[in-house]
Amino acid sequence: MSRSKRDKVSHKSSQDHATVPAQPMAARRAPLQQRSRERVQLILSSAADLIAASGADQLTMSEIAQRSGMSLAALYRYFPDKSSIVAVLANQFNTASRACIEAALADVSTCAGLRQAFSLLMDQYLAIIRREPVIRDIWSGMQADKTLFALQAAESQLCARLLGNALQRVHAQSDPTQLYRISLLLWELGEAAVRLALTLPDDEGTAIVDAYTRMALRELECAGRDAVGRDAAEAVAPTG
């Protein structure tokens, strides 16, 4: 298979995976009545409080039931295990976060617009995680669970696709596959930079995220020129 065909296949595959939202591990049954919805929300808020206090690894169904003021049997009628609770909590944050990303990138069509939107997103992301430290603990709990880790990886691909789409509008002549790969790598590195920032004093953490943002912006601006340059070089390269 030629390189161009491989790239087309790769691009289609990345689109297929990245444009379908990850399906979270759901509650055992969807709450239809108001009382049931309130109980599910109580379970989730109780679990979030426990995670914030002791971390996701220490979370148990017995503790959640006790804090929620219900029996363990009643809790299991709503959620099959603690992983499903963590998944729903993560999905709530991811859904809200993705909506912000979509709004910030929706109208981007120039390099200047991309710089402004990306910088704002990184600032907002760090501020949200600092304001809601339980999100960091939920992240940590997802790393050791293969199913939860896969859900978070799929979410990163979705966010990278949003960034890649904006990048494609800015660099319309560039290879979408290459732009998506750059976007995915930058997105993963951005999340890592924020996690690192949370372990440092606020001033140092902010400086780390700012340094990452400057690095990412340079890569985003060069992405189109590099991709076009590679295409031009391949077009004139001798075939013999």
C-alpha positions in Angstrom: 0.0 0.0 0.0 1.4 3.4 -0.9 2.0 6.1 1.7 -0.8 8.3 0.5 -3.2 5.4 0.7 -2.0 4.5 4.2 -2.4 8.1 5.3 -6.0 8.1 4.0 -6.8 4.9 5.8 -5.1 6.2 8.9 -7.0 9.5 8.7 -10.4 7.7 8.3 -9.6 5.4 11.2 -8.7 8.3 13.5 -11.8 10.1 12.5 -14.0 7.0 13.2 -12.5 6.7 16.7 -12.3 10.4 17.6 -15.7 11.6 16.5 -17.8 9.0 18.4 -18.1 10.0 22.1 -16.8 7.5 24.5 -19.6 5.6 26.2 -19.3 5.9 29.9 -19.9 3.0 32.2 -23.5 3.7 33.1 -25.6 3.4 36.2 -27.3 0.0 36.5 -30.6 1.7 35.6 -31.5 5.1 34.3 -33.3 7.1 36.9 -36.7 8.1 35.6 -38.5 9.4 38.6 -37.5 12.6 40.4 -36.8 10.6 43.6 -34.5 8.2 41.8 -32.7 11.1 40.1 -32.1 12.7 43.4 -30.8 9.5 44.9 -28.3 9.1 42.0 -27.1 12.6 42.4 -26.7 12.0 46.2 -24.6 9.0 45.4 -22.4 10.9 43.0 -21.9 13.9 45.3 -21.2 11.5 48.2 -18.6 9.6 46.1 -17.0 12.9 45.0 -16.7 14.0 48.6 -15.0 10.8 49.6 -12.7 10.9 46.6 -11.7 14.5 47.5 -11.0 13.4 51.1 -9.1 10.1 50.5 -8.6 9.5 46.8 -10.4 7.2 44.3 -8.2 4.2 45.2 -9.6 4.2 48.8 -13.2 4.5 47.7 -15.5 1.7 48.6 -19.1 1.0 48.0 -19.7 0.6 51.7 -18.4 4.1 52.4 -20.5 5.5 49.6 -23.7 3.8 50.9 -23.0 5.0 54.5 -22.4 8.6 53.4 -25.4 8.6 51.2 -27.6 7.3 54.0 -28.8 4.2 52.2 -28.2 0.5 52.4 -25.5 -1.2 50.4 -28.2 -3.2 48.6 -30.0 0.0 47.6 -26.7 1.4 46.3 -26.1 -1.6 44.1 -29.6 -1.1 42.6 -28.2 2.1 41.0 -24.5 1.2 40.4 -22.9 -2.2 39.9 -19.5 -1.1 41.3 -17.4 1.9 42.2 -15.8 2.1 38.8 -19.1 2.9 37.2 -19.6 5.7 39.7 -16.1 7.1 39.0 -16.9 6.9 35.2 -20.1 8.9 35.6 -18.3 11.6 37.6 -15.6 11.7 35.0 -18.1 11.9 32.2 -19.9 14.8 33.8 -16.7 16.8 33.9 -15.7 15.7 30.4 -19.0 16.7 28.9 -18.8 20.2 30.4 -15.2 20.5 29.4 -15.8 19.4 25.8 -18.6 22.0 25.5 -16.2 24.7 26.5 -13.6 23.5 24.0 -16.2 23.3 21.2 -17.3 26.9 21.9 -13.8 28.2 22.1 -12.7 26.6 18.8 -15.9 26.8 16.8 -15.1 30.1 15.0 -11.3 29.7 14.7 -10.1 30.2 11.1 -6.9 32.2 11.5 -3.6 31.7 13.3 -4.3 34.7 15.5 -7.7 33.2 16.5 -6.1 29.8 17.2 -3.5 31.3 19.4 -6.1 33.2 21.4 -8.5 30.3 21.7 -5.8 27.7 22.7 -4.2 30.1 25.3 -7.6 30.8 26.8 -8.4 27.1 27.0 -5.2 26.2 28.8 -5.8 29.0 31.3 -9.4 27.9 31.9 -8.4 24.3 32.2 -5.8 24.9 34.9 -8.3 27.2 36.8 -11.0 24.6 36.7 -8.8 21.8 38.0 -7.5 24.1 40.8 -11.1 25.0 41.7 -12.3 21.4 41.6 -9.4 19.3 42.9 -11.6 16.2 43.0 -11.2 16.1 39.2 -7.4 15.4 39.7 -8.3 12.5 42.1 -10.8 11.1 39.6 -8.0 11.2 37.0 -5.7 9.3 39.3 -8.3 6.7 40.0 -8.8 6.1 36.2 -5.2 5.4 35.5 -5.2 2.0 37.3 -8.5 0.8 35.8 -8.1 -0.4 32.2 -11.7 0.3 31.3 -11.7 3.8 32.8 -8.3 4.5 31.3 -9.7 3.6 27.8 -12.7 5.9 28.4 -10.3 8.8 29.2 -8.1 8.0 26.2 -11.2 8.1 23.9 -12.2 11.5 25.4 -8.7 12.8 24.7 -9.1 11.7 21.1 -12.4 13.6 20.9 -10.8 16.8 22.2 -7.9 16.4 19.9 -10.3 16.0 16.9 -11.9 19.4 17.9 -8.4 21.0 17.9 -7.5 19.2 14.7 -10.6 20.5 13.0 -9.7 24.1 14.0 -6.1 23.5 12.8 -7.4 22.2 9.5 -9.4 25.4 9.0 -6.3 27.5 9.6 -4.0 25.3 7.5 -6.5 24.2 4.8 -3.8 22.8 2.4 -2.2 20.5 5.0 -2.7 16.8 5.5 -5.5 16.2 8.0 -3.9 13.1 9.3 -0.7 14.9 10.2 -2.7 17.7 11.8 -4.7 15.3 13.9 -1.6 13.5 15.1 -0.1 16.8 16.1 -3.3 17.8 17.9 -3.5 14.5 19.8 0.0 14.7 21.0 -0.3 18.3 22.0 -3.6 17.5 23.9 -2.0 14.7 25.8 1.0 16.8 26.7 -1.3 19.6 27.8 -3.1 17.4 30.2 0.3 16.1 31.5 1.5 19.7 32.0 -1.6 20.6 34.0 -1.2 17.5 36.2 2.4 18.5 36.8 1.3 22.0 37.6 -1.0 20.8 40.3 1.9 19.2 42.2 3.8 22.6 42.4 3.2 25.9 44.2 0.6 28.0 42.2 3.1 30.4 40.8 5.4 27.7 39.5 2.5 25.6 38.3 1.2 28.6 36.3 4.7 29.1 34.8 4.9 25.5 33.7 1.5 25.7 31.9 2.5 29.0 30.3 5.8 27.4 29.1 3.8 24.5 27.6 1.4 26.8 26.0 4.1 28.8 24.3 5.7 25.6 23.0 2.4 24.2 21.8 1.6 27.5 19.9 4.9 27.3 18.1 4.1 23.8 17.0 0.6 24.7 16.0 1.8 27.6 13.9 4.5 25.5 12.2 2.2 22.5 11.6 0.8 23.8 8.4 4.0 24.9 6.9 5.8 21.7 7.8 3.0 19.5 6.3 2.9 21.6 3.1 6.7 21.4 2.9 6.8 17.6 3.2 4.1 17.3 0.6 6.1 19.5 -1.8 9.3 17.6 -1.2 7.6 14.3 -1.8 6.0 15.6 -5.0 9.4 16.5 -6.5 11.4 13.6 -5.1 12.8 11.2 -7.7 10.9 8.0 -7.9 13.7 5.9 -9.4 
